[in-house]
Each structure stands twice: as structure tokens, then as C-alpha cells.
């Protein structure tokens, strides 16, 4: 009697579900088998929080008044993009003066390096000829006066006066000849070196002021997003004061705390599966980049950093944002065996991933139907991923065409797939 009652209940359930099943046409799917891997390193899940790969509080290198804040919170910025401008009027005047001084020193050096002009040499030659003629006249006059003095015709005072004039004329000739030689030779190398040093000092002063001018424009050091504003237009800031805070999120980092007994199985570069609570329809793959060698003495756990590549949205924002709660599965737990399915078998969007298992339809011989099985995902092995749940090795799961399947829907297996018995 009890068997008859049970059979009647099953028959009623099948008949009740029959119209819904007939409402869905058979779906063409591709399948693969659940694989069992022996003595494997399985996954263990840890919780973490998304952090930016870089965070920088960009400050001012100079003191001054902010005349323009060019970004707002949430803006995406590029490397070297101006973020704020500090008043530069006094500095602009100093740069004009320094450039004029540099130009003056450059012309002085050019004048020395060019040497004496031909007209200057001609003038010196003419001056030397004049002093030579004057000297010859003075020497001839002195000779004549000495002869007259010997005959007592000229006085002693006249002789002394002519001697003095002759000496002056001779010294003028020496000075003119020396001046001509200097003019022909040009400036001394030491003078040219001094002029070159003065020019270099003037150029460096201009460079120093230009460097100061550049520091008055505060720029981004990398691509990222502005997350904080620390100043406003019109505010006076001191050297070292913060202006904005920028984070880099083209790649993000998730830090999880891993207990010490799991560390022997963890290596840099290991693949990690990252689930983000706010993005239930997506699963992300990351890489272990750092294992901090200092544990928290209370929990005996080590910080492990996982790097995940972010995705850009059409509106210029990013999909993964700092502060999001995550679950990270790391290959750290030795297990006697694990079950693997192709990554494409997972259907996301619910509280847990689902795989569709293909079975023979007991009510329609020769037909196949699908049923959803909730699983927990683990670590990835190339195109396969670890799963745990009510599955067995050898069962057949859908890997293509599973996005629109409904529980109990009839399926047609393509690609040579086989249904488990």
C-alpha cells in the first residue's frame, strides 16, 4: 500500500511538471565530464578587501596660493596631468630678470671669443706709429740739444727738459707697442674661462627658477582616480601640504590573512580565484604577488597580496573598486582528491555557482535532461577549476549553452558528449 502511494505521488509530480518541461524546446549543448584529481592541492577560501595597487597623497613642493584646482573627486587622471596651479606672478618676473642676465653674460663671452675687431687693430697700429714718430722727434731733439750744450749755446735747463721729453716719448712708444700686441692677441684664456663660468651660473639660475615654476603646477604621478581633495581655489598652502589623493586601480590588490599552516603550499605567482560580493555574476582570476614574511602574532596569520586586473566601464569608471568585500580561494590545502570541471561549466549570478548536470530522462527513454547543482568553486588549473558539492567524477556537465537552461529542460548533446549512466 505504501509503495503504491509513493508511486502515485511521483506520478503526480511528473504530470505536474510535464507542461512546464514541454514549454521549453530542447536545447543544443556541449558537455564535458567531471574529472577527479588525486593528491592535489585544493583551495581554501579567505576573506579580504579590495585595495588600489598604488595610493599617493600628492602634495605641494612649494608654498603659495592655489589659483586653480583642476580636478574633482572621482575624476580619472593621466600621468603628468595638471591637478592644481599655484600663483607664479613674482616667479615670472624673476625668470625674466634671470634670462636678461643670462643673455648679457652670453654676449660678453661671445665678444671675448671673437677677439679684437680689425678696426681696433688698425687704430692701435696708427697709435703706435704716432708714438714712434713722436719718440724719434724727441730723441733727435735731445741729440741736438746735447750738441748745443757742449758748445755752451743751450742752457742746462733746456737739456734737462729735452731729456725728460725724450724719456716720455720712449715710454709712450713702449706702451703703444704693448697695447698693439695685446689687441692682436685678444683676451686671455683665463678671462674667457671666467666669462664662460659667469654664463653657466646665469643659465643655472634660469634653470633653477624654471624648476621652481614647474613645481607650481602640481601633476599626477601615474594614471588613476582622484579620491580626496585637500585644498580649494584661493587657499594658501605650505610646502609639503597635501593637495589631492590619487589611487591607481587599473590593477587592484586584495590582501588576505593566511594561517601559518597553509603557507608551505603557497608560492608567488599562484593562481587565485577572487569572488566579489557586489559582483555576483563575475569571477576574477588573480595572481599571488607578495607574501609578507611577518605574521600577526595574535592570529598567527600572514598577509598575502593578490593582484587582479581591473576592467574599464564605458563611462570611464572601473568595475572593481577599492573597499569591496571579496572571497579569495588560494591553492593552500593538501587534499587526497578534488573534482575538476571546465571553467565554462560554472553559471554565476546566484549565492553560489551552479553547474548543469546532464542525466537520462527516466520518463522519456533515449532523452536527456539537465538539472542544476550548486557548487563551491576552488582553485583553477589552466582551463579547469576545482568544485565541491553533490557531484561525482564521470558525471557530465554542460559547458556551452548553459546560460539559458532551465531545471528539467530537455537537452540535445552535441560535440560527441556522452551522458553518464
Secondary structure by P-SEA (a helix, b strand, c coil): caaaaaaaaaaaaaaaaaaaaaacccccbbbbbbbbbcccbbbbbbbbbbbbccccccccccccccccccccccccccccccccccccaaaaaaaaaaaaaaaaaaaaaaaaaacccaaaaaaaaaaaaaaaaaaaaaaaaaaaaaaaaaaccccaaaaaaaaaaaaaaaaaaaaaaaaaaaaaacccaaaaaaaaaaaaaaaaaaaaaaaaaaaabbbbcccccccccccccccccccccccbbbbbccbbbbbbbbcccccccccccbbbbbbbcccccbbbbbbbccccccccccccbbbbbbbbbbbbcccccccccccccbbbbccccccccccccccccccccccbbbbbbbbcccccccbbbbbbbbbbbccccccbbbbbccccccbbbbcccccccccbbbbbbcccccccc
